[in-house]
Amino acid sequence: MDYLLKKYLPQIEFKSYEEFRDKFTINVPEDFNFGYDVVDAWAEAEPDKRALLWVNEENEERTFTFTDIKRLSNKVANFFKSLGLKKGDVVMMILRRRWEYWVCATALHKLGVILIPATLQLTKKDIVFRGNAAKVKAVVCVDDAFVVGQMEAACPEIPSLENKILVGEKRDGWLDLHEEMDKCSDVLPRPTGDGATRWNDVMLVYFTSGTTGMPKLVQHNFAHPLGHIVTAKYWQHVEENKLHMSVSDSGWAKFGWGKIYGQWLCGATIFCYDMIGKFNPHHLLEKVQKYQVTTFCVPPTMYRFMLQEDLSQFDLSCLHHCATAGEPLNPEVVKQWKERTGHQIYEGFGQTEGPVLMANFGSEWFEPIPGATGKPNPLFDIRLLDADGNVCEDGEEGSLTIMDVKHHPPVGLFTGYYKNPEQTEEKLGGIGYNTGDVLWRDSNGYYRFVGRNDDVIKCSGYRIGPFEVESALVAHPAVVECAITGAPDPIRGQIVKATVVLARGYTPSPELTKELQTHVKKMTAPYKYPRVIEYVDELPKTVGGKIKRAEIRHTDEQAYANKQ
């Protein structure tokens, strides 16, 4: 047990959160490389150890051992080498949840080629921006008509792009991944000299969602996977040789959080359900039951929709631990999930820029409190700072800041913005990294999320965090999910607006609106109630499941401006 972790953790087990906070450290080898030191290390230690169980909506199944991933990634790496790709070059991958993602990512890491995961939803404009900002030399795409069409339209405007590689049906102008890798050797000597990777070389670049401007190129070094030991072992509680399921498209950082790095370091088997199209909660629950998933992590939205199903139809006794991240988790959802499944949901909090920053790590250390984000990851010196840079006292709202990252960069945290030293210095060159999130801490050390700085509503002199109002609304049986935003108002500046998705059996009406407003007034300070409620079939979301509150605000601001 903990075969690999013993190489990197001086101490693995802790009796209390306080001991974890004070004594947890990670030893980072100078030449750490996830491909060789995790994938190949498991293959050598336990050749038959399962790495990945992949299923799709057609009920096709593929099981891969670490030996399989080693062999296949070596073949892909040799194919990439034949194209002239080398350490420091950049490859973009748009592969949804295809099993080839794990093979290609491992191959790129072995070579030191920088990986950019990307989502299926990118348009020509998005691809051109990303391709030129990162000087992408090759792309690997799933055979999806929209993806291929947008990529082919973008390619002529990306001068650095030399090769297009496809997973799926053959197409003119594209190299076939399977055909080309089959031609290559499955032996790959570990690079030495200038070709070898160091822990502080750039391994991975994520593009942020860009909801408030052009996307930023968030860069992570080769030590980044080690930071996800906290994510996987101490928050998600993955178990060696057991199935762990996180739901995420490969284009987002949540995939790195839950579907490869920390989980494989801990020796868990990744369970991937390759969903296409709209999320179906019934199908997801069927897969959990059928394959006996042990640890489980999905966005809050998915918990809300699973609770609309008849959960008595499913045997979920296989689950040992349930977690969530991506959006704050409303207390009512925690309560209902516990009542109907017997399982507590352990919330975690973080960003594309790092591993889990704080979490409810487990009831053996401290009891999770519904509505609380948890306590800090010991890798980070986390403070809440006010507008003047002063440390906040308990009960005071402040910006979540990771201190002194310039001189002592923590394991797992991003190291800057790729090819943009000015932006990097602006964000990381001061007293710390300000995440842009507003929280407060209670007297027992639990942190409570208020909202993103941009999401906090300023109404008649009050500051109103959306999360508290959203939590009040979803406690009403009529509400599946909602988004609280500030809408323009000529007198108050902003008023609280709720955009609501109703549960089955409820229809919009003035009477329901009044009932929901009264309900919020009883559960929070009355001035926080939504003066406007709009009913919709679904909320705008990123592929990662985060609600696009900025999009709702922008639509309301445009409508308001047109009335003036």
Rosetta blueprint (number, residue, H / E / L):
1 M L
2 D L
3 Y L
4 L L
5 L H
6 K H
7 K H
8 Y H
9 L L
10 P L
11 Q L
12 I L
13 E L
14 F L
15 K L
16 S L
17 Y H
18 E H
19 E H
20 F H
21 R H
22 D H
23 K H
24 F L
25 T L
26 I L
27 N L
28 V L
29 P L
30 E L
31 D L
32 F L
33 N L
34 F H
35 G H
36 Y H
37 D H
38 V H
39 V H
40 D H
41 A H
42 W H
43 A H
44 E H
45 A H
46 E L
47 P L
48 D L
49 K L
50 R E
51 A E
52 L E
53 L E
54 W E
55 V E
56 N E
57 E L
58 E L
59 N L
60 E L
61 E E
62 R E
63 T E
64 F E
65 T E
66 F H
67 T H
68 D H
69 I H
70 K H
71 R H
72 L H
73 S H
74 N H
75 K H
76 V H
77 A H
78 N H
79 F H
80 F H
81 K H
82 S H
83 L L
84 G L
85 L L
86 K L
87 K L
88 G L
89 D L
90 V E
91 V E
92 M E
93 M E
94 I E
95 L L
96 R L
97 R L
98 R L
99 W L
100 E H
101 Y H
102 W H
103 V H
104 C H
105 A H
106 T H
107 A H
108 L H
109 H H
110 K H
111 L H
112 G L
113 V L
114 I E
115 L E
116 I E
117 P E
118 A L
119 T L
120 L L
121 Q L
122 L L
123 T L
124 K H
125 K H
126 D H
127 I H
128 V H
129 F H
130 R H
131 G H
132 N H
133 A H
134 A H
135 K L
136 V L
137 K L
138 A E
139 V E
140 V E
141 C E
142 V E
143 D L
144 D L
145 A H
146 F H
147 V H
148 V H
149 G H
150 Q H
151 M H
152 E H
153 A H
154 A H
155 C H
156 P H
157 E H
158 I L
159 P L
160 S L
161 L L
162 E L
163 N E
164 K E
165 I E
166 L E
167 V E
168 G L
169 E L
170 K L
171 R L
172 D L
173 G L
174 W L
175 L E
176 D E
177 L H
178 H H
179 E H
180 E H
181 M H
182 D H
183 K L
184 C L
185 S L
186 D L
187 V L
188 L L
189 P L
190 R L
191 P L
192 T L
193 G H
194 D H
195 G H
196 A L
197 T L
198 R L
199 W L
200 N L
201 D L
202 V E
203 M E
204 L E
205 V E
206 Y E
207 F E
208 T L
209 S L
210 G L
211 T L
212 T L
213 G L
214 M L
215 P L
216 K L
217 L E
218 V E
219 Q E
220 H E
221 N E
222 F L
223 A L
224 H H
225 P H
226 L H
227 G H
228 H H
229 I H
230 V H
231 T H
232 A H
233 K H
234 Y H
235 W H
236 Q L
237 H L
238 V L
239 E L
240 E L
241 N L
242 K L
243 L E
244 H E
245 M E
246 S E
247 V L
248 S L
249 D L
250 S L
251 G L
252 W L
253 A H
254 K H
255 F H
256 G H
257 W H
258 G H
259 K L
260 I L
261 Y H
262 G H
263 Q H
264 W H
265 L H
266 C L
267 G L
268 A L
269 T E
270 I E
271 F E
272 C E
273 Y E
274 D E
275 M L
276 I L
277 G L
278 K L
279 F L
280 N L
281 P H
282 H H
283 H H
284 L H
285 L H
286 E H
287 K H
288 V H
289 Q H
290 K H
291 Y H
292 Q L
293 V L
294 T L
295 T E
296 F E
297 C E
298 V L
299 P L
300 P H
301 T H
302 M H
303 Y H
304 R H
305 F H
306 M H
307 L L
308 Q L
309 E L
310 D L
311 L H
312 S H
313 Q H
314 F L
315 D L
316 L L
317 S L
318 C L
319 L L
320 H L
321 H E
322 C E
323 A E
324 T E
325 A L
326 G L
327 E L
328 P L
329 L L
330 N L
331 P H
332 E H
333 V H
334 V H
335 K H
336 Q H
337 W H
338 K H
339 E H
340 R H
341 T H
342 G L
343 H L
344 Q L
345 I E
346 Y E
347 E E
348 G E
349 F E
350 G E
351 Q L
352 T L
353 E L
354 G L
355 P L
356 V E
357 L E
358 M E
359 A E
360 N L
361 F L
362 G L
363 S L
364 E L
365 W L
366 F L
367 E L
368 P L
369 I L
370 P L
371 G L
372 A L
373 T L
374 G E
375 K E
376 P E
377 N L
378 P L
379 L L
380 F L
381 D L
382 I E
383 R E
384 L E
385 L E
386 D L
387 A L
388 D L
389 G L
390 N L
391 V E
392 C L
393 E L
394 D L
395 G L
396 E L
397 E L
398 G E
399 S E
400 L E
401 T E
402 I E
403 M E
404 D L
405 V L
406 K L
407 H L
408 H L
409 P L
410 P L
411 V L
412 G L
413 L L
414 F L
415 T L
416 G E
417 Y E
418 Y L
419 K L
420 N L
421 P H
422 E H
423 Q H
424 T H
425 E H
426 E H
427 K H
428 L H
429 G L
430 G L
431 I L
432 G E
433 Y E
434 N E
435 T E
436 G E
437 D E
438 V E
439 L E
440 W E
441 R E
442 D L
443 S L
444 N L
445 G L
446 Y L
447 Y E
448 R E
449 F E
450 V E
451 G E
452 R E
453 N L
454 D L
455 D L
456 V L
457 I E
458 K E
459 C E
460 S L
461 G L
462 Y E
463 R E
464 I E
465 G L
466 P H
467 F H
468 E H
469 V H
470 E H
471 S H
472 A H
473 L H
474 V H
475 A L
476 H L
477 P L
478 A L
479 V E
480 V E
481 E E
482 C E
483 A E
484 I E
485 T E
486 G E
487 A E
488 P E
489 D E
490 P L
491 I L
492 R L
493 G E
494 Q E
495 I E
496 V E
497 K E
498 A E
499 T E
500 V E
501 V E
502 L E
503 A L
504 R L
505 G L
506 Y L
507 T L
508 P L
509 S L
510 P H
511 E H
512 L H
513 T H
514 K H
515 E H
516 L H
517 Q H
518 T H
519 H H
520 V H
521 K H
522 K H
523 M H
524 T L
525 A L
526 P H
527 Y H
528 K H
529 Y L
530 P L
531 R L
532 V E
533 I E
534 E E
535 Y E
536 V L
537 D L
538 E L
539 L L
540 P L
541 K E
542 T L
543 V L
544 G L
545 G L
546 K L
547 I E
548 K L
549 R H
550 A H
551 E H
552 I H
553 R H
554 H H
555 T H
556 D H
557 E H
558 Q H
559 A H
560 Y H
561 A H
562 N H
563 K H
564 Q L
